[in-house]
Amino acid sequence: MGLENIIQLDKAITGRIKAPSQNNIFWKTGAFFAHSGDSWFWLAGLFIVWLLTPGEWHRRTAVLAASIIIQAVLVLSIKFSIKRSRPPGEWGAIYRNTDPHSFPSGHATRAFMLAFMAWGLGPLWFAILLALWAPLVSLARVYVGVHYFSDVLAGALLGILIGWGLLALSPLMISIFPWVF
């Protein structure tokens, strides 16, 4: 199977997942999940929890916030190296204008990274919640038309890999910046 065949298969799968209309509850739910993976949303929420909680949640939120920043730098480096254009469409102007490249999906990478890290950081209910949420965010990005299926598939795999690496590095991060954690 050649590269052109893979691209055509990717477009066909994407076409099957993409919403046919923006005028129904399914599309609005998809848009909600697509936005729920935004980095600013996560960083703001983690910062509030970090400010308000001592102990384990204070440390956990600091590790996750640092990981989001590291993940964003890695994904943007890849995106601006590959430069794959987003699928054509109107929705998602903020994404299309600030980040015109689609491969890999930063949202899918972030969602799967957070879900993977939650298994290592705990608690169990948090890990289960994020494990259910991550695929919804990823598929929603295709559903609303801002990513191809291969973008989110690559993002999910990259997120797991980054999550594994950052979990392994978290003791080092904590020892270097103990006042943050």
VEXDREN-2710 file (C-alpha; in Angstrom, 1 decimal):
% VEXDREN-2710
k/r/px/py/pz
1/MET/0.0/0.0/0.0
2/GLY/1.6/3.2/-1.2
3/LEU/1.5/6.6/0.6
4/GLU/-1.2/7.9/-1.8
5/ASN/-3.4/5.0/-0.9
6/ILE/-2.8/5.6/2.8
7/ILE/-3.7/9.3/2.4
8/GLN/-6.9/8.4/0.5
9/LEU/-7.9/5.8/3.2
10/ASP/-7.2/8.5/5.9
11/LYS/-9.5/10.9/4.0
12/ALA/-12.2/8.3/3.6
13/ILE/-12.1/7.4/7.4
14/THR/-12.1/11.1/8.2
15/GLY/-15.1/11.7/5.9
16/ARG/-17.1/9.0/7.7
17/ILE/-16.4/10.5/11.1
18/LYS/-16.9/14.2/10.2
19/ALA/-20.2/15.6/11.1
20/PRO/-22.6/16.2/8.2
21/SER/-24.1/19.2/9.8
22/GLN/-23.5/21.7/12.6
23/ASN/-27.2/22.1/13.5
24/ASN/-27.8/19.3/16.0
25/ILE/-27.1/18.2/19.5
26/PHE/-24.4/15.7/18.4
27/TRP/-22.4/18.4/16.7
28/LYS/-22.7/20.7/19.8
29/THR/-21.6/17.8/22.0
30/GLY/-18.7/17.1/19.6
31/ALA/-17.6/20.8/19.8
32/PHE/-17.8/20.7/23.6
33/PHE/-15.4/17.7/23.7
34/ALA/-13.2/19.2/21.0
35/HIS/-12.7/22.3/23.2
36/SER/-12.4/20.3/26.4
37/GLY/-8.9/19.4/25.5
38/ASP/-7.7/23.0/25.0
39/SER/-4.4/23.6/26.8
40/TRP/-5.5/27.0/28.2
41/PHE/-8.5/25.4/29.8
42/TRP/-6.4/22.6/31.4
43/LEU/-3.6/25.0/32.5
44/ALA/-6.2/27.4/34.1
45/GLY/-8.0/24.5/35.9
46/LEU/-4.7/22.9/37.1
47/PHE/-3.5/26.3/38.4
48/ILE/-6.7/26.8/40.4
49/VAL/-6.4/23.3/41.9
50/TRP/-2.7/23.9/42.6
51/LEU/-3.4/27.1/44.4
52/LEU/-6.2/25.7/46.5
53/THR/-4.9/22.2/47.5
54/PRO/-2.0/21.1/49.6
55/GLY/-0.3/17.7/49.4
56/GLU/-0.8/15.2/46.7
57/TRP/-3.1/17.2/44.5
58/HIS/-0.8/20.2/44.7
59/ARG/2.1/18.0/43.4
60/ARG/-0.1/16.2/40.9
61/THR/-1.4/19.4/39.3
62/ALA/2.1/20.9/39.0
63/VAL/3.4/17.8/37.3
64/LEU/0.5/17.8/34.9
65/ALA/0.8/21.5/34.1
66/ALA/4.6/21.2/33.4
67/SER/3.8/18.2/31.2
68/ILE/1.3/20.1/29.2
69/ILE/3.8/22.9/28.5
70/ILE/6.5/20.3/27.5
71/GLN/4.0/18.4/25.3
72/ALA/2.9/21.7/23.6
73/VAL/6.5/22.5/22.7
74/LEU/7.1/19.0/21.3
75/VAL/3.9/18.9/19.3
76/LEU/4.4/22.4/17.8
77/SER/7.9/21.4/16.8
78/ILE/6.6/18.4/14.9
79/LYS/3.7/20.3/13.4
80/PHE/5.9/23.1/12.1
81/SER/8.3/20.5/10.7
82/ILE/5.7/18.4/8.9
83/LYS/3.3/21.3/8.0
84/ARG/0.3/19.2/7.1
85/SER/-2.7/21.6/6.4
86/ARG/-5.9/21.1/8.4
87/PRO/-8.9/19.6/6.5
88/PRO/-10.9/22.2/4.7
89/GLY/-13.7/23.7/6.7
90/GLU/-15.1/26.8/8.5
91/TRP/-15.4/25.8/12.1
92/GLY/-12.4/26.2/14.4
93/ALA/-11.2/29.6/13.2
94/ILE/-9.1/30.0/16.4
95/TYR/-7.2/26.8/15.6
96/ARG/-7.0/27.4/11.9
97/ASN/-5.6/30.9/12.4
98/THR/-3.2/30.3/15.3
99/ASP/-2.1/26.8/14.4
100/PRO/-2.8/26.0/10.7
101/HIS/-1.0/22.6/10.9
102/SER/-2.9/19.4/11.8
103/PHE/-0.3/16.6/12.2
104/PRO/-0.2/15.4/14.9
105/SER/-3.2/16.6/16.9
106/GLY/-2.1/18.5/19.9
107/HIS/-5.5/17.9/21.6
108/ALA/-5.2/14.1/21.1
109/THR/-1.6/14.2/22.3
110/ARG/-2.5/16.2/25.4
111/ALA/-5.6/14.1/26.2
112/PHE/-3.8/10.8/25.9
113/MET/-0.8/12.1/27.7
114/LEU/-3.0/13.3/30.6
115/ALA/-4.9/10.0/30.7
116/PHE/-1.7/8.0/30.7
117/MET/-0.1/10.1/33.4
118/ALA/-3.2/9.9/35.6
119/TRP/-2.7/6.1/35.8
120/GLY/0.7/6.8/37.3
121/LEU/-0.2/9.7/39.4
122/GLY/-3.6/8.6/40.6
123/PRO/-6.2/8.5/42.0
124/LEU/-7.9/5.6/40.2
125/TRP/-11.2/7.5/39.6
126/PHE/-9.2/10.4/37.9
127/ALA/-7.4/7.9/35.7
128/ILE/-10.6/6.2/34.7
129/LEU/-12.3/9.5/33.9
130/LEU/-9.4/10.7/31.8
131/ALA/-9.2/7.3/30.0
132/LEU/-12.8/7.6/29.0
133/TRP/-12.4/11.3/28.1
134/ALA/-9.3/11.1/25.9
135/PRO/-10.8/9.1/22.9
136/LEU/-13.9/11.4/23.0
137/VAL/-11.7/14.5/22.6
138/SER/-9.7/12.9/19.9
139/LEU/-12.6/11.7/17.8
140/ALA/-14.4/15.0/18.4
141/ARG/-11.5/16.8/16.7
142/VAL/-12.2/14.8/13.6
143/TYR/-16.0/15.1/14.0
144/VAL/-15.9/18.9/14.0
145/GLY/-13.5/18.9/11.0
146/VAL/-10.2/20.3/12.3
147/HIS/-8.2/17.1/12.0
148/TYR/-7.8/14.0/9.9
149/PHE/-8.2/10.6/11.6
150/SER/-4.4/10.0/11.2
151/ASP/-3.7/13.3/13.1
152/VAL/-5.5/12.0/16.2
153/LEU/-4.2/8.5/15.9
154/ALA/-0.6/9.8/15.8
155/GLY/-1.5/12.2/18.6
156/ALA/-2.8/9.5/20.8
157/LEU/0.3/7.3/20.3
158/LEU/2.6/10.3/20.8
159/GLY/0.6/11.3/24.0
160/ILE/1.1/7.9/25.5
161/LEU/4.8/8.0/24.7
162/ILE/5.2/11.5/26.1
163/GLY/3.2/10.6/29.2
164/TRP/5.4/7.6/29.8
165/GLY/8.5/9.7/29.5
166/LEU/7.3/12.5/31.7
167/LEU/6.1/10.1/34.4
168/ALA/9.6/8.7/34.4
169/LEU/11.1/12.2/34.6
170/SER/8.6/13.6/37.2
171/PRO/10.9/12.7/40.2
172/LEU/13.7/14.7/38.5
173/MET/11.3/17.6/37.9
174/ILE/10.2/17.6/41.5
175/SER/13.8/17.5/42.8
176/ILE/14.9/20.4/40.6
177/PHE/11.9/22.6/41.3
178/PRO/10.7/21.5/44.8
179/TRP/9.1/24.9/45.5
180/VAL/6.6/24.3/42.6
181/PHE/5.6/20.8/43.6
END
